[in-house]
Amino acid sequence: MDWNKLINEDWTLFLDRDGVINVRLIDDYVKDINEFFFLPGVLDAFKIFNRKFKHIIVVTNQQGVGKGLMKNEDVEKVHEFMIRNIENQDGRVDKVYFCPQLKSVPDNYRKPSPKMAFFAKNDFPDIDFSKSIMLGDMNSDIEFGKNAGMKTIIIGNETIKSYPDDKFDSLYDFAKTL
């Protein structure tokens, strides 16, 4: 797909966090800024995204809160650190939405549920899901995007069952196509 021709200033970019923006901790959670490490090229990617997309939204499941391993405030501090570093490199994140609920909580809004996309549309009414892309590294990210009517891109080498629209090795590899 020729993303550069397709995307214009009307488009919204939705991104997962762990494994896309920062290093995913296997069988653990990023509980504070000392555990948050940007993946290679991510800050340069955000600089490109800043010029290309109308809105840039991060959507992330953070059930470590529900498990009692961290608090909402800890996650928010990590997000403030992430946004500050992105902005210091001429990038931008318009808003971060996270779900602290456990998978077992009925009617939760964890991905693949599209509820966080609807929260974003409520805050940014001009978001058009048909002009939105979801980038993630897990099947639930792709399903989230599809459930909201977005284009989807898988980042990395995860085995995906939901057939994304495209695949890139990294966030920066996608950004370079723009």
C-alpha positions in Angstrom: 0.0 0.0 0.0 1.3 3.5 -0.8 0.7 5.1 2.5 2.3 8.4 1.4 -0.4 8.9 -1.3 -3.2 7.7 0.9 -2.6 9.7 4.0 -3.1 13.5 4.2 -3.7 16.0 7.0 -7.2 14.6 7.7 -5.9 11.3 9.0 -5.5 10.1 12.6 -2.8 7.8 13.8 -3.5 5.4 16.7 -0.6 3.6 18.2 -0.1 0.9 20.8 2.7 1.6 23.3 4.6 -1.4 24.6 6.5 -3.1 21.8 5.8 -0.3 19.3 7.0 2.9 21.0 9.0 1.4 23.9 10.7 -1.9 24.7 8.1 -4.4 25.9 9.0 -6.1 29.2 8.3 -9.8 28.8 6.0 -11.0 31.5 6.2 -7.7 33.3 4.9 -4.1 33.0 6.7 -0.7 32.7 5.9 0.6 36.1 8.1 3.7 36.1 10.2 5.9 33.9 13.4 3.9 34.7 11.8 0.9 32.9 10.8 2.9 29.8 13.1 2.7 26.9 12.2 4.1 23.4 12.7 1.6 20.6 15.3 2.6 17.9 14.0 5.3 15.5 10.8 6.0 17.4 11.6 9.7 18.2 12.5 10.3 14.5 9.2 8.6 13.5 7.2 10.9 15.7 8.8 13.9 14.1 7.5 12.6 10.7 4.1 11.8 12.2 3.8 15.3 13.6 4.0 16.7 10.1 1.7 14.2 8.5 -1.3 13.4 10.8 -4.0 15.6 12.2 -4.2 13.6 15.5 -1.8 11.2 17.1 -3.3 9.0 19.8 -1.8 6.3 21.9 -4.0 3.4 23.1 -2.6 0.9 25.6 -3.8 -1.9 27.8 -2.2 -1.6 31.3 -3.7 -4.4 33.4 -0.7 -4.2 35.7 -2.8 -1.6 37.5 -5.7 -4.0 37.9 -3.2 -6.6 39.2 -2.0 -4.1 41.9 1.5 -3.9 40.5 1.3 -0.1 39.9 -1.3 2.7 40.2 -3.0 4.9 37.6 -0.6 7.7 38.7 2.4 5.5 37.9 1.2 4.9 34.3 0.4 8.6 33.9 3.9 9.5 35.0 5.3 7.1 32.4 3.1 8.7 29.8 4.2 12.3 30.8 7.8 11.2 30.4 7.1 9.6 27.0 5.3 12.7 25.7 7.9 15.1 27.0 10.7 13.2 25.3 8.7 13.0 22.0 7.9 16.7 22.1 11.6 17.5 22.8 12.4 15.9 19.5 9.7 17.9 17.6 7.1 15.1 17.8 3.7 15.1 19.4 1.1 12.9 21.0 -2.3 14.5 21.3 -3.6 12.1 24.0 -3.0 8.8 25.6 -5.8 6.4 26.6 -5.1 3.4 28.8 -7.2 0.6 30.2 -6.1 -0.4 33.7 -8.8 -3.2 34.0 -8.1 -6.9 34.2 -9.2 -9.0 31.2 -11.7 -10.7 33.6 -13.6 -7.5 34.4 -16.9 -7.6 32.6 -17.5 -4.9 29.9 -13.9 -3.7 30.2 -12.5 -1.4 27.5 -9.3 -3.3 26.8 -8.2 -3.8 23.2 -9.6 -5.4 21.1 -12.7 -3.5 22.3 -12.9 -0.3 20.3 -14.0 1.7 23.3 -10.7 3.7 23.6 -11.2 4.7 20.0 -14.7 6.0 20.9 -13.2 7.9 23.9 -10.8 9.6 21.4 -13.6 10.5 19.0 -15.5 12.0 21.9 -12.5 14.2 22.7 -11.6 14.9 19.0 -15.0 14.8 17.2 -13.3 15.4 13.8 -11.7 11.9 13.9 -12.9 9.8 11.0 -12.2 6.1 11.6 -12.2 5.5 7.9 -9.2 7.9 7.8 -7.4 6.4 10.7 -4.6 3.8 11.1 -3.9 1.6 14.1 -0.3 0.5 14.5 0.4 -2.3 17.0 2.4 -5.4 17.7 -0.3 -7.7 18.9 -3.3 -9.4 17.5 -5.5 -7.4 19.9 -4.2 -4.1 18.4 -5.2 -5.2 14.9 -8.6 -6.4 16.0 -9.0 -3.0 17.9 -8.4 -1.2 14.6 -10.6 -3.4 12.6 -13.4 -3.2 15.2 -13.3 0.6 14.9 -13.2 0.6 11.0 -9.5 1.7 10.7 -6.7 0.6 8.5 -4.3 -1.6 10.5 -0.5 -2.2 10.5 1.4 -4.8 12.5 4.8 -3.8 13.8 7.4 -6.5 14.4 7.3 -10.2 14.0 4.2 -11.3 16.0 2.1 -14.0 14.4 -1.2 -12.3 13.5 -4.5 -14.0 12.9 -6.5 -10.9 11.9 -4.8 -9.9 8.6 -3.5 -6.4 9.0 -3.5 -4.1 5.9 0.3 -3.9 6.1 3.4 -5.0 8.1 6.6 -3.2 9.0 9.6 -4.3 11.2 9.4 -1.0 13.2 7.6 2.2 13.7 10.4 4.1 12.0 10.2 1.8 8.9 6.6 2.8 8.5 7.3 6.5 9.1 10.0 6.4 6.4 7.3 5.5 3.8 5.5 8.8 4.5 
